[in-house]
Amino acid sequence: MLQPYELFVGLRYTRAKRRNHFISFISLISILGIALGVTALITVMAVMNGFEKELRERILGAASHATVTLYEKPMNNWQELATAAKEHPEVEGAAPYVEGQVMVVKSKQVTGIVVRGVLPEQESEVSDIGEQMIAGSLSDLKPGSFDIVLGSSLAQYLGAIVGDKITVITPEASVTPVGVLPRMKRFTVVGIFEIGMFEYDRNFALVHADDASVLLKLNKGYTGVRLQLADMFAARVVARDLAEKVGEDYWVSDWTHQHANFFRAIRTEKTVMFVILSLIVAVAAFNIVSTLVMVVTDKQSAIAIMRTIGSSPKSIMMIFLIQGALIGLIGTALGVFGGVTLALNVETLVPAIERMFQTQFLPKDVYYIDMLPSELDWDDVIKVASLSLVLTLLATLYPAWRAARTEPAEALAYE
């Protein structure tokens, strides 16, 4: 059982007295090393969480939680399918869509994109693109008028603004008296959206579903139905339930399948970053070994005297365990404070640093998003703090054991 004098002596050895200033300096370096490692680990974990959350929300803001399609043919009964899907308690919204890959041309600018046909009055049930419009509105898409809404980066690349005409070319060719010609159609730009994710802002456009059906020769059919769920994390269960309900003619997919590799890569990267940055904490924690070994060597005579007056090896060991644990506790506490503070203010600090140095850490044409998000998870904080304390205690075991084995006669032989 811990005795008061053991705690007192352990705390006293942590402070510098006369000739052991260097040892206390090493202790300070160990504390700062642990604090820096814990701060970095908590901050990086928060940023990785923020990236995952931000990307998931932006992807699902333009994509969908789940989709239902027919095998190898257009869908003409989307209303019946949407009604059946909404009977599931987790399904909040349903809307039809038409989707295909095309090329768009304006002047000398040519690029391939994904074009999606939507019903503007239904689209708000399954996505928030209507809320991300920076020019025009989804309601400006009228059937038969062949209007188009472009992503902001795509509009910038094409040099297109609202009111401009662009040419859309489909991969299917048409047979004419003069030969086989590509199918082309002129569209009018009526809106521009900006999701904030380059993949969609640069390679995505919306048209009215009826116009998309004509363009892609679906005979007024649809590619499928997109679904919005109350809980996106229940998508896999909902997809399985709907697959059993709609039958074998339909393919039900959810966002965990469509973007599985992407989010799996993020989780893997998060795990790898945790392991790598944990090594910083480990190196700092094991600096305590050298600190305590130096203390044990410096305090040989004091340890021998305590042994001669009745201190047990267990008590001597506890003194140095307390000293090492105190270093680890202070370093971990400072690291947790610094990590939590930094994680909560990353979204403010990074833009300020970018403005100060006139640079951009995450160019939107290189990275998926152009900001550094942060999402603090207290489970991660507890995990990091626990890891730091465990490594610290492990680092104190050998020096404390060595101190407990000090023989009084040998230590005092030359005093």
C-alpha positions in Angstrom: 0.0 0.0 0.0 1.3 3.5 -0.9 2.8 5.2 2.1 3.0 9.1 2.4 6.8 9.2 2.6 7.1 7.3 -0.7 4.9 9.9 -2.4 6.9 12.7 -0.8 10.3 11.4 -1.8 9.1 10.6 -5.3 7.8 14.1 -5.8 11.0 15.6 -4.2 13.2 13.7 -6.6 11.3 15.2 -9.6 12.5 18.7 -8.6 16.0 20.0 -9.1 18.2 20.3 -6.0 21.8 21.6 -6.2 23.8 19.2 -8.4 21.0 17.4 -10.3 19.8 20.3 -12.5 20.7 18.3 -15.6 18.5 15.4 -14.6 15.6 17.8 -14.1 16.3 19.2 -17.5 16.0 15.7 -19.0 12.8 15.2 -17.1 11.5 18.5 -18.6 12.4 17.3 -22.1 10.6 14.0 -21.4 7.5 15.9 -20.3 7.6 18.2 -23.4 8.2 15.2 -25.7 5.2 13.3 -24.3 3.0 16.5 -24.5 4.1 17.1 -28.1 3.4 13.5 -29.1 0.0 13.4 -27.5 -1.0 16.8 -29.0 0.0 15.7 -32.5 -1.8 12.4 -32.2 -5.0 13.9 -30.9 -4.9 16.7 -33.5 -4.2 14.3 -36.4 -7.0 11.9 -35.3 -9.4 14.8 -35.1 -8.5 16.0 -38.6 -8.8 12.4 -40.0 -12.3 12.2 -38.4 -13.1 15.6 -39.9 -12.0 14.5 -43.4 -14.0 11.3 -43.2 -17.2 13.1 -42.0 -16.8 16.0 -44.5 -16.2 13.8 -47.4 -19.0 11.5 -46.5 -21.5 14.4 -46.2 -20.3 16.0 -49.4 -20.4 12.7 -51.4 -23.8 11.8 -50.1 -25.0 15.4 -50.6 -24.6 14.7 -54.4 -24.9 10.9 -54.5 -27.5 9.0 -52.5 -27.8 6.7 -49.5 -29.2 3.9 -51.7 -30.3 3.2 -55.3 -32.6 0.8 -56.9 -32.1 -0.1 -60.6 -33.4 -2.6 -63.1 -31.0 -5.1 -64.7 -30.0 -4.0 -68.2 -33.1 -2.0 -69.0 -34.7 1.4 -68.2 -37.2 1.7 -65.4 -40.7 3.0 -66.2 -42.5 2.3 -62.9 -40.5 4.5 -60.6 -43.6 5.8 -58.8 -44.6 2.3 -57.7 -41.1 1.5 -56.7 -40.7 4.8 -54.7 -44.0 4.2 -52.9 -42.9 0.6 -52.0 -39.5 1.9 -50.8 -41.1 4.6 -48.6 -43.0 2.0 -46.7 -39.7 1.1 -45.0 -39.4 3.1 -41.8 -35.8 4.2 -42.6 -36.6 5.6 -46.0 -37.4 9.3 -45.9 -37.3 10.3 -49.6 -37.2 8.8 -53.1 -36.6 10.3 -56.5 -35.9 8.9 -60.0 -32.8 9.6 -61.9 -31.1 9.1 -65.3 -27.4 8.9 -65.5 -24.7 8.5 -68.1 -21.3 9.6 -69.3 -21.1 12.3 -72.0 -18.7 14.9 -73.4 -19.3 18.6 -73.2 -17.9 21.1 -75.6 -17.7 24.9 -75.5 -15.5 26.7 -78.0 -12.2 24.8 -77.8 -12.8 23.3 -74.4 -13.7 19.6 -74.4 -14.1 17.3 -71.4 -15.9 14.2 -70.3 -18.4 14.4 -67.4 -21.2 12.5 -65.7 -24.7 13.9 -66.5 -27.6 13.1 -64.3 -31.2 13.7 -65.2 -33.4 14.7 -62.2 -36.9 15.8 -61.5 -36.3 19.2 -59.8 -39.4 18.9 -57.6 -38.3 15.5 -56.3 -34.6 16.1 -56.1 -34.7 17.9 -52.7 -35.9 14.6 -51.1 -32.6 12.8 -51.9 -29.9 15.4 -52.2 -29.0 19.0 -51.1 -27.6 20.2 -54.4 -30.5 22.6 -54.6 -29.0 24.3 -51.5 -25.6 24.5 -53.0 -26.5 26.7 -56.0 -24.4 29.8 -56.6 -26.2 30.8 -59.7 -29.7 29.9 -60.9 -31.9 27.3 -59.4 -32.8 23.6 -60.0 -36.3 24.7 -60.7 -35.0 26.4 -63.8 -34.7 22.9 -65.4 -37.8 22.6 -67.6 -38.7 19.4 -69.6 -38.1 19.8 -73.3 -36.0 23.0 -73.0 -32.7 21.1 -72.7 -31.2 23.2 -69.9 -28.2 22.2 -67.9 -26.8 23.0 -64.4 -23.0 22.8 -64.2 -20.5 22.3 -61.3 -18.6 25.4 -60.5 -15.1 24.0 -61.5 -16.6 22.6 -64.7 -18.2 25.9 -65.6 -14.9 27.6 -64.9 -13.0 25.2 -67.1 -15.5 25.6 -70.0 -15.7 29.4 -69.5 -19.4 29.1 -69.2 -21.9 31.3 -67.4 -25.7 31.3 -67.0 -27.2 31.8 -70.5 -24.3 30.3 -72.5 -24.8 27.4 -74.9 -22.8 24.2 -74.7 -22.8 21.1 -76.8 -23.3 17.7 -75.2 -22.1 14.6 -77.1 -23.2 11.1 -76.1 -21.1 7.9 -76.7 -23.9 6.4 -78.9 -23.7 7.3 -82.6 -26.6 7.9 -85.0 -26.8 6.4 -88.5 -27.6 9.1 -91.1 -27.6 9.2 -94.9 -24.1 10.7 -94.8 -22.8 8.0 -92.4 -22.4 7.3 -88.7 -22.3 10.5 -86.7 -22.1 11.2 -82.9 -25.3 12.2 -81.2 -25.0 15.9 -80.2 -27.4 18.3 -78.5 -27.2 21.9 -77.6 -28.0 22.8 -74.0 -28.4 26.1 -72.3 -26.7 26.8 -68.9 -29.3 27.8 -66.4 -27.4 27.3 -63.1 -24.1 26.6 -61.4 -23.7 24.6 -58.1 -20.7 24.3 -55.8 -20.6 21.3 -53.5 -17.1 22.0 -52.3 -15.7 18.7 -53.5 -13.7 18.9 -56.7 -14.7 15.5 -58.0 -18.3 16.7 -58.3 -17.8 20.3 -59.0 -15.5 19.5 -62.0 -17.1 16.3 -63.5 -20.8 16.6 -62.8 -23.8 18.3 -64.4 -27.6 18.1 -64.0 -30.4 18.2 -66.6 -34.1 17.5 -66.5 -34.8 13.7 -66.4 -37.0 13.9 -69.5 -34.2 15.6 -71.5 -31.7 13.1 -70.2 -33.9 10.2 -71.2 -34.2 11.6 -74.7 -30.4 12.3 -74.9 -29.5 8.8 -73.8 -32.2 7.1 -75.8 -34.0 5.5 -72.8 -37.5 6.0 -74.4 -38.8 8.1 -71.5 -37.4 5.6 -69.0 -35.2 6.1 -66.0 -32.0 4.6 -64.8 -33.4 4.0 -61.3 -34.6 5.4 -58.0 -32.4 7.2 -55.5 -33.3 6.9 -51.8 -32.7 9.1 -48.7 -32.4 7.3 -45.4 -33.1 8.6 -41.9 -29.8 7.0 -40.7 -27.1 6.7 -43.4 -25.3 4.1 -41.3 -28.3 1.8 -41.6 -27.9 1.8 -45.4 -26.6 -1.8 -45.6 -29.6 -3.2 -43.6 -32.1 -1.1 -45.5 -30.7 -2.2 -48.9 -30.9 -5.9 -47.8 -34.5 -5.4 -46.7 -35.5 -3.6 -49.9 -33.8 -6.3 -52.1 -35.9 -8.9 -50.5 -39.0 -6.8 -51.0 -38.7 -5.7 -54.7 -37.5 -9.0 -56.0 -34.8 -10.5 -58.2 -35.3 -8.2 -61.2 -33.9 -5.2 -59.3 -30.4 -4.4 -58.0 -30.3 -2.5 -54.7 -27.1 -0.8 -53.8 -26.1 1.5 -51.0 -23.3 4.1 -50.4 -21.2 1.7 -48.4 -20.9 -0.5 -51.6 -20.5 2.4 -54.1 -17.7 4.1 -52.1 -16.5 1.2 -50.1 -12.9 1.3 -51.2 -12.7 5.0 -50.7 -13.9 5.0 -47.1 -11.9 1.8 -46.3 -8.8 3.6 -47.5 -9.6 6.5 -45.1 -10.0 4.1 -42.2 -6.7 2.4 -43.1 -4.9 5.7 -43.3 -6.3 6.7 -40.0 -5.0 3.5 -38.4 -1.6 3.9 -39.9 -1.3 7.5 -38.8 -2.3 6.4 -35.3 0.5 3.8 -35.2 3.1 6.1 -36.7 2.4 9.0 -34.4 2.2 6.6 -31.4 5.9 6.0 -32.0 6.5 9.7 -31.1 4.7 9.2 -27.8 6.7 5.9 -27.3 10.1 7.6 -27.9 9.2 10.4 -25.5 7.9 8.0 -22.9 11.0 5.9 -23.0 13.2 9.0 -22.5 11.9 8.5 -18.9 14.1 5.4 -18.8 17.3 7.4 -19.2 16.0 10.0 -16.8 15.3 7.6 -14.0 18.5 5.6 -14.6 20.4 8.8 -14.1 18.4 9.5 -11.0 19.0 6.1 -9.6 22.7 6.4 -10.2 22.8 9.9 -8.6 20.7 8.7 -5.5 22.6 5.5 -4.8 23.7 6.6 -1.3 20.3 8.0 -0.5 18.7 4.8 -1.5 21.2 2.8 0.6 20.5 5.0 3.6 16.7 4.5 3.2 17.3 0.8 3.0 19.3 0.7 6.2 16.6 2.6 8.1 13.9 0.1 7.1 12.6 0.9 3.6 11.7 -2.3 1.7 12.7 -2.9 -2.0 9.0 -2.5 -2.8 9.0 1.0 -1.2 12.1 2.0 -3.1 10.6 0.7 -6.4 7.4 2.6 -5.6 9.3 5.9 -5.2 10.7 5.8 -8.7 7.5 4.5 -10.1 5.8 7.6 -8.7 8.5 9.8 -10.2 8.1 8.3 -13.7 4.3 8.2 -13.5 4.3 11.9 -12.5 6.4 12.8 -15.5 4.0 10.8 -17.7 0.9 12.3 -16.1 2.1 15.9 -16.5 3.1 15.3 -20.1 -0.1 13.5 -20.9 -2.2 16.2 -19.3 -0.4 19.0 -21.2 -0.7 17.0 -24.4 -4.4 16.4 -24.0 -5.0 20.1 -23.2 -2.9 21.1 -26.2 -4.4 18.5 -28.5 -8.0 19.2 -27.6 -7.4 23.0 -27.9 -5.7 22.6 -31.3 -8.3 20.2 -32.6 -11.2 22.5 -31.7 -9.5 25.5 -33.5 -7.9 23.9 -36.5 -10.6 25.2 -38.8 -9.9 28.8 -37.6 -6.1 28.5 -37.3 -5.3 27.0 -40.7 -7.1 29.7 -42.8 -5.3 32.4 -40.7 -2.0 30.8 -41.4 -2.9 30.5 -45.1 -3.7 34.2 -45.2 -0.6 35.1 -43.3 1.8 33.2 -45.7 -0.3 33.7 -48.9 -0.6 30.0 -49.6 -3.1 27.2 -49.7 -2.4 23.9 -48.0 -5.1 21.9 -49.8 -5.6 23.1 -53.4 -9.0 22.0 -54.6 -7.7 20.7 -57.9 -5.4 18.3 -56.1 -7.3 17.2 -53.0 -10.9 16.2 -52.6 -11.7 19.2 -50.4 -10.0 22.6 -50.1 -10.3 23.0 -46.3 -8.9 21.3 -43.2 -11.9 20.0 -41.2 -11.7 18.7 -37.6 -14.1 16.4 -35.7 -12.9 15.8 -32.1 -13.9 12.3 -30.8 -13.5 12.0 -27.1 -13.1 8.2 -27.4 -9.9 9.0 -29.4 -8.7 11.4 -26.7 -9.2 8.7 -24.0 -7.4 6.1 -26.2 -4.4 8.4 -26.8 -4.2 9.4 -23.1 -4.4 5.8 -22.0 -1.7 4.8 -24.4 0.6 7.5 -23.2 0.1 6.6 -19.5 0.6 2.9 -20.2 3.8 3.5 -22.1 5.0 5.8 -19.4 4.4 3.2 -16.7 6.2 0.6 -18.8 9.2 2.9 -19.1 9.5 3.3 -15.4 9.6 -0.4 -14.6 13.3 -1.1 -15.3 14.8 1.9 -13.5 12.5 1.3 -10.5 13.4 -2.4 -10.4 17.1 -1.5 -10.6 16.8 1.0 -7.7 15.0 -1.7 -5.6 18.0 -4.0 -6.1 20.5 -1.5 -4.7 22.6 -3.2 -1.9 23.3 -0.8 1.0 26.7 -2.1 1.8 27.9 -1.8 -1.8 26.4 1.7 -2.3 28.0 3.0 1.0 31.3 1.3 0.7 33.1 4.3 -0.7 31.1 7.1 1.0 
